[in-house]
Amino acid sequence: MPRSELILDSVTDGIARLESEDGRFLTLPEEWLPAGCREGDVLRCNAESEQTDVVVRIVRDSEATAVRRTRIRSKLDRLRGGPS
């Protein structure tokens, strides 16, 4: 089944708001996220059929998160006139 990349946009009152690759947002309980997730984290989501059920797995992609944070920090530095 397909894999998706999601960005953790925010968590408020136990509800996580995630942005999908196509810019849509979805919400789900914070407790469904991997432990230690924080805003800006890249999450990989895949769904697998198991008999009559579909199991959704969400994992934090620490490497993609680090790359994303570095890219965003660089953009902010350029906007502020700092190091590029």
C-alpha positions as CSV (number, residue, x, y, z in Angstrom):
1,M,0.0,0.0,0.0
2,P,1.1,3.6,-0.5
3,R,3.5,5.4,1.8
4,S,3.0,9.1,2.7
5,E,5.2,11.8,4.2
6,L,3.5,14.0,6.8
7,I,4.8,17.0,8.7
8,L,3.7,17.5,12.3
9,D,2.3,21.0,12.2
10,S,1.0,21.4,15.7
11,V,-0.3,19.6,18.8
12,T,-3.1,21.3,20.8
13,D,-5.1,19.7,23.6
14,G,-4.0,16.2,22.7
15,I,-4.9,16.6,19.0
16,A,-2.1,16.5,16.4
17,R,-2.4,18.4,13.1
18,L,-0.4,16.9,10.3
19,E,0.2,18.3,6.8
20,S,0.3,15.9,3.9
21,E,2.5,16.1,0.8
22,D,-0.3,17.7,-1.2
23,G,-0.9,20.5,1.4
24,R,-4.0,19.0,3.0
25,F,-4.3,18.8,6.8
26,L,-5.5,15.9,8.9
27,T,-5.9,15.5,12.6
28,L,-5.5,12.6,14.9
29,P,-5.0,11.9,18.6
30,E,-1.5,12.8,19.8
31,E,-1.2,9.4,21.4
32,W,-1.2,7.8,18.0
33,L,2.2,9.5,17.2
34,P,5.5,8.0,18.0
35,A,6.9,9.0,21.4
36,G,8.9,12.2,21.4
37,C,7.5,13.8,18.3
38,R,7.5,17.6,18.1
39,E,6.4,20.2,15.7
40,G,8.2,20.2,12.4
41,D,9.0,16.5,12.5
42,V,8.8,14.4,9.3
43,L,6.6,11.3,9.8
44,R,6.4,8.4,7.4
45,C,3.0,6.7,7.3
46,N,2.1,3.5,5.5
47,A,-1.0,1.3,5.6
48,E,-0.9,-2.4,5.2
49,S,-3.9,-4.8,4.7
50,E,-4.0,-7.5,7.3
51,Q,-6.9,-9.8,6.6
52,T,-10.0,-7.7,7.3
53,D,-8.2,-4.8,8.9
54,V,-5.9,-2.0,7.7
55,V,-3.0,-1.3,10.0
56,V,-1.5,2.2,9.7
57,R,2.1,2.6,10.9
58,I,3.6,6.1,11.7
59,V,7.3,6.4,12.3
60,R,9.4,9.5,12.8
61,D,12.0,10.0,10.1
62,S,14.9,11.6,12.0
63,E,17.1,11.9,9.0
64,A,14.5,13.7,6.9
65,T,13.6,15.8,9.9
66,A,17.2,17.0,10.3
67,V,17.5,17.8,6.6
68,R,14.2,19.8,6.8
69,R,15.2,21.7,9.9
70,T,18.6,22.6,8.3
71,R,16.9,23.8,5.1
72,I,14.4,25.9,7.0
73,R,17.2,27.4,9.3
74,S,19.2,28.3,6.2
75,K,16.2,30.1,4.6
76,L,15.6,32.0,7.8
77,D,19.2,33.0,8.0
78,R,19.1,34.3,4.4
79,L,15.9,36.3,5.1
80,R,17.5,37.8,8.2
81,G,20.7,38.7,6.3
82,G,22.8,36.2,8.2
83,P,25.0,33.3,7.1
84,S,23.9,31.4,4.0
